[in-house]
Amino acid sequence: MCLKLIFVEIQIFMTENDFIPSSYLSAIQEGEVTYKSPSNIALVKYWGKRENQIPANPSISFTLNACATTTTVSFEKKKISSAEFSFDLWFEGNQKESFKPKINVFLGRIEKYLPFLKDFHFIINTSNSFPHSSGIASSASGMSALALCFMEIERKLNPEMTDSFFNKKASFLARLGSGSACRSIEGNLVQWGQHEDTEGSSDLYGIKYPYQVHDIFKNYHDTILLVDKGQKQVSSTVGHDLMHQHLFAKNRFAQAHENLSKLKIIFSEGNLASFIEIVESEALTLHAMMMTSLPYFMLMKPNTLKIINEIWAFRAASETQICFTLDAGANVHVLYPENEKEKVYPFIKEKLVPLCENGSHITDRIGFGAQKIGYLSDT
């Protein structure tokens, strides 16, 4: 017998306990749901985290459009209950046993908030719109797509769930799989991490940026230059952990807060010169923290630096607003507004693409969040 679950939604701030359901309104036996969720690129970087995927500093990102993961979750009620999670995992048409331990850890982290998980057997089919070896981190898009599928199942169990609660909880769950995944639920700008100048901000989930954004930022392009598609010498998880004892960590975290405060005016006024200053500084600071960790390491490659210098020279000569940012790797995200595409993209093709591994690059632009592309059927 299903007891009625009463939702109490807190508009400004929610705690972990708000995401624990007491009971469900409905019962379902089987079904299937599909979500497509994008990756994102941080403008103010998150680097360093505390226990339970809590960020050491707030961050903000552009949601992307083309770089996305599509995940289908089919489920069927178990005939015999068990204390283990039951799932099969397929990646781009092939069973991937090597991926299962990471998913099993994720399920263990979120079971408290989705108590139905051990009641079903799941078949998870997932694929990326970008090559797996492209150097684009798929954890943000992959974990957010999976979290959304599980949330859609919970919404069937509790039809009274509001869209606002759905998005917050999906972001909360995605964070427990990959921190940056919490910024992939909505768009086009998403902030994650508590910040005194951002109403409603939280360390637990990302929020759609709540303040005025100039039109110039709503059609931004991101051409992703794949400088090195090999495995990173130091994983992001290890890099985050090295921030705990980092000599410059305190100042870095303060810098992120200050830059977020500055962006509030920049986004409102459309001040591209100031935008570029913050975005490029954030990218270089991220890598400076890596190079001054103990042990220290460097993820940029020689062609990363060549691309940066080419961008700086072209910006000065062309008087365009092209700029770059970097993720935790060698690849370069080239950012530019829609109204400069005809001038900037030919430069990218001629001067920057030859510096990529086998000329590999992805043309992307700002997106507006995840989409449900397959309706959940159930009996």
Secondary structure, 3 states (H helix, E strand, C coil): CCCCCCCCCCCCCCCHHHHCCCCCCCCCCEEEEEEEEEEEEEEECCCCEEHHHEECCCEEEEEEEEEEEEEEEEEEECCCCCCCCEEEEEECCEECHHHHHHHHHHHHHHCCCCCCHHHEEEEEEEEECCCCCCCCCCHHHHHHHHHHHHHHHHHHHCCCCCHHHHHHHHHHHHHHHCHHHHHCCCCCEEEECCCCCCCCCCCCCEEECCCCCCHHHCCCEEEEECCCCCCCCCCHHHHHHCCCCCCCHHHHHHHHHHHHHHHHHHHHHCCHHHHHHHHHHHHHHHHHHHHCCCCCCCCCCHHHHHHHHHHHHHHHHHCCCCEEEECCCCCEEEEECHHHHHHHHHHHHHHHHHHCHHHCEEEEEECCCCEEEEEEEEC
